[in-house]
Amino acid sequence: MQQSPLAAPTNASHGESAGTSPRDDVVGGLSWMLLGILILVASWRMDRLEAQDINPYTIPGLVPGLLGLGMMFFAALMLARGWRHGGLRTAAPMPDERKTAYGRLALALVLCLGYAVVLLGRVPFWLAASLFVSISIFVLRFTELRAKAQLVRGAVTSTAIGIGSGALVTLVFEKLFLVRLP
């Protein structure tokens, strides 16, 4: 039986995709669990606006809290899968592809922290969002663009996407959802 070209290759020993390992499931599950807990705690600490007679189902922290709970649930499933398939045993040496993936993940984390710590609240939201999207796209595609000798084209495309997304997000939230952005 021939596998669809869109289907991820699987490892027949325990049904994992070729790009993951039980160790990755344990590390990923713990990481997502921690993030879910942080989101849940932050949403619980949000102002409930009781003094303004706000309906309890519309409190600001409700949706983030539910998302945090959902993340924790799926993180627990991922963690259980990794545990069940021996993810706590000594790990084999990390292949180069995985090192590259972890490097890109660390880079994405630095970009997100830069956005949250450096840009938000210091410049208008539309500009912060535009800069974040533009810089993220360009930086995360830099190696590919350099290999194809398309750095200028990549910079122009990244900038156009960033400006468009910054403007669109701002308009949707401020005009459609009536949310005042920082």
Contacts in CASP RR format, 6 or more apart in sequence:
PFRMAT RR
TARGET T0000
AUTHOR 0000-0000-0000
METHOD contacts of the structure
MODEL  1
MQQSPLAAPTNASHGESAGTSPRDDVVGGLSWMLLGILILVASWRMDRLE
AQDINPYTIPGLVPGLLGLGMMFFAALMLARGWRHGGLRTAAPMPDERKT
AYGRLALALVLCLGYAVVLLGRVPFWLAASLFVSISIFVLRFTELRAKAQ
LVRGAVTSTAIGIGSGALVTLVFEKLFLVRLP
3 9 0 8 1.000
8 17 0 8 1.000
8 18 0 8 1.000
8 19 0 8 1.000
9 17 0 8 1.000
9 18 0 8 1.000
10 16 0 8 1.000
10 17 0 8 1.000
10 18 0 8 1.000
11 17 0 8 1.000
11 18 0 8 1.000
14 22 0 8 1.000
14 85 0 8 1.000
16 22 0 8 1.000
16 25 0 8 1.000
16 81 0 8 1.000
16 85 0 8 1.000
21 87 0 8 1.000
21 91 0 8 1.000
22 81 0 8 1.000
22 82 0 8 1.000
22 83 0 8 1.000
22 84 0 8 1.000
22 85 0 8 1.000
22 86 0 8 1.000
22 87 0 8 1.000
22 89 0 8 1.000
23 82 0 8 1.000
23 87 0 8 1.000
23 91 0 8 1.000
25 78 0 8 1.000
25 79 0 8 1.000
25 81 0 8 1.000
25 82 0 8 1.000
25 83 0 8 1.000
25 85 0 8 1.000
25 87 0 8 1.000
26 79 0 8 1.000
26 82 0 8 1.000
26 83 0 8 1.000
26 87 0 8 1.000
26 88 0 8 1.000
28 75 0 8 1.000
28 78 0 8 1.000
28 79 0 8 1.000
29 75 0 8 1.000
29 76 0 8 1.000
29 78 0 8 1.000
29 79 0 8 1.000
30 75 0 8 1.000
30 79 0 8 1.000
31 75 0 8 1.000
32 71 0 8 1.000
32 72 0 8 1.000
32 74 0 8 1.000
32 75 0 8 1.000
32 78 0 8 1.000
33 71 0 8 1.000
33 72 0 8 1.000
33 75 0 8 1.000
33 76 0 8 1.000
33 79 0 8 1.000
35 68 0 8 1.000
35 71 0 8 1.000
35 75 0 8 1.000
36 68 0 8 1.000
36 69 0 8 1.000
36 70 0 8 1.000
36 71 0 8 1.000
36 72 0 8 1.000
36 75 0 8 1.000
37 68 0 8 1.000
37 72 0 8 1.000
39 64 0 8 1.000
39 65 0 8 1.000
39 67 0 8 1.000
39 68 0 8 1.000
39 71 0 8 1.000
40 65 0 8 1.000
40 68 0 8 1.000
40 69 0 8 1.000
40 72 0 8 1.000
42 64 0 8 1.000
43 61 0 8 1.000
43 62 0 8 1.000
43 64 0 8 1.000
43 65 0 8 1.000
43 68 0 8 1.000
44 61 0 8 1.000
44 65 0 8 1.000
46 59 0 8 1.000
46 60 0 8 1.000
46 61 0 8 1.000
46 64 0 8 1.000
47 60 0 8 1.000
48 54 0 8 1.000
48 56 0 8 1.000
48 59 0 8 1.000
48 60 0 8 1.000
48 61 0 8 1.000
49 59 0 8 1.000
49 60 0 8 1.000
94 102 0 8 1.000
104 140 0 8 1.000
107 139 0 8 1.000
107 140 0 8 1.000
108 136 0 8 1.000
108 140 0 8 1.000
111 132 0 8 1.000
111 135 0 8 1.000
111 136 0 8 1.000
111 139 0 8 1.000
111 140 0 8 1.000
115 128 0 8 1.000
115 131 0 8 1.000
115 132 0 8 1.000
119 127 0 8 1.000
119 128 0 8 1.000
119 131 0 8 1.000
119 132 0 8 1.000
120 128 0 8 1.000
120 182 0 8 1.000
121 128 0 8 1.000
121 182 0 8 1.000
122 128 0 8 1.000
123 131 0 8 1.000
125 170 0 8 1.000
125 181 0 8 1.000
125 182 0 8 1.000
126 166 0 8 1.000
126 167 0 8 1.000
126 169 0 8 1.000
126 170 0 8 1.000
126 181 0 8 1.000
129 162 0 8 1.000
129 165 0 8 1.000
129 166 0 8 1.000
129 169 0 8 1.000
129 170 0 8 1.000
130 162 0 8 1.000
130 163 0 8 1.000
130 164 0 8 1.000
130 165 0 8 1.000
130 166 0 8 1.000
130 167 0 8 1.000
131 162 0 8 1.000
133 158 0 8 1.000
133 161 0 8 1.000
133 162 0 8 1.000
133 165 0 8 1.000
133 166 0 8 1.000
134 158 0 8 1.000
134 159 0 8 1.000
134 161 0 8 1.000
134 162 0 8 1.000
134 163 0 8 1.000
135 158 0 8 1.000
137 157 0 8 1.000
137 158 0 8 1.000
137 161 0 8 1.000
137 162 0 8 1.000
138 145 0 8 1.000
138 154 0 8 1.000
138 155 0 8 1.000
138 158 0 8 1.000
138 159 0 8 1.000
141 154 0 8 1.000
141 158 0 8 1.000
142 151 0 8 1.000
145 151 0 8 1.000
145 153 0 8 1.000
145 154 0 8 1.000
170 181 0 8 1.000
173 179 0 8 1.000
173 181 0 8 1.000
174 180 0 8 1.000
174 181 0 8 1.000
END
